[in-house]
Amino acid sequence: MTTEYLGVKQVAEHLGITQGALLSLRLPAPDATIGRTRGWLPETIDEWNANRPGRGVGGGRPRKHRNDDD
């Protein structure tokens, strides 16, 4: 049985984002490395993606709340 790993391009495709967007994220440790090429199992990427914080977590300015009494 052959194990297939995802490279950076395939990880981006798997997640439905561009490679540029992917490179701004902190990826998990690769499951395999050949030379300088990293590879991840699809299940590693799926688990990482499901557990990473959502957009806007941990920062930014608080939203202004509209006061209904105005």
C-alpha positions as CSV (number, residue, x, y, z in Angstrom):
1,M,0.0,0.0,0.0
2,T,1.3,3.4,-0.9
3,T,1.0,6.4,1.4
4,E,0.3,9.7,-0.4
5,Y,1.3,13.0,1.2
6,L,0.1,16.5,0.3
7,G,2.6,19.1,-0.6
8,V,2.0,22.8,0.0
9,K,0.1,23.2,-3.3
10,Q,-2.1,20.2,-2.6
11,V,-2.8,21.4,1.0
12,A,-4.0,24.7,-0.4
13,E,-6.3,22.9,-2.9
14,H,-7.5,20.5,-0.1
15,L,-8.5,23.5,2.0
16,G,-9.9,25.5,-0.9
17,I,-7.6,28.5,-0.5
18,T,-4.7,30.0,-2.4
19,Q,-1.1,29.0,-1.8
20,G,-0.5,32.6,-0.8
21,A,-3.2,32.4,1.9
22,L,-1.8,29.1,3.1
23,L,1.7,30.5,3.5
24,S,0.3,33.0,6.0
25,L,-0.9,30.2,8.2
26,R,1.2,28.2,10.7
27,L,1.0,24.7,9.4
28,P,1.4,21.6,11.7
29,A,4.6,19.7,11.7
30,P,4.9,17.7,8.5
31,D,4.3,14.0,8.5
32,A,7.2,13.5,6.1
33,T,10.2,15.4,4.8
34,I,12.2,14.7,1.7
35,G,15.1,17.1,1.4
36,R,13.4,20.5,1.9
37,T,10.0,19.3,0.7
38,R,7.3,18.8,3.4
39,G,4.4,16.5,3.2
40,W,1.2,16.0,5.2
41,L,-1.3,13.3,5.4
42,P,-4.8,14.5,4.5
43,E,-6.1,13.5,8.0
44,T,-3.3,15.6,9.6
45,I,-4.5,18.7,7.7
46,D,-8.2,18.0,8.4
47,E,-7.5,17.7,12.1
48,W,-5.3,20.8,12.2
49,N,-7.9,22.8,10.2
50,A,-10.8,21.7,12.5
51,N,-8.9,22.7,15.6
52,R,-7.3,26.0,14.6
53,P,-8.8,29.2,16.0
54,G,-11.4,30.9,13.9
55,R,-11.1,34.3,12.2
56,G,-10.6,37.2,14.6
57,V,-9.9,35.1,17.7
58,G,-7.6,36.7,20.2
59,G,-7.3,40.2,19.0
60,G,-8.5,43.3,17.2
61,R,-10.6,46.1,18.4
62,P,-13.8,45.3,20.2
63,R,-16.9,46.0,18.1
64,K,-19.0,49.0,19.0
65,H,-22.4,47.8,20.4
66,R,-25.4,49.7,19.2
67,N,-27.5,51.0,22.1
68,D,-31.2,50.3,21.4
69,D,-32.1,53.3,23.6
70,D,-30.7,55.8,21.1
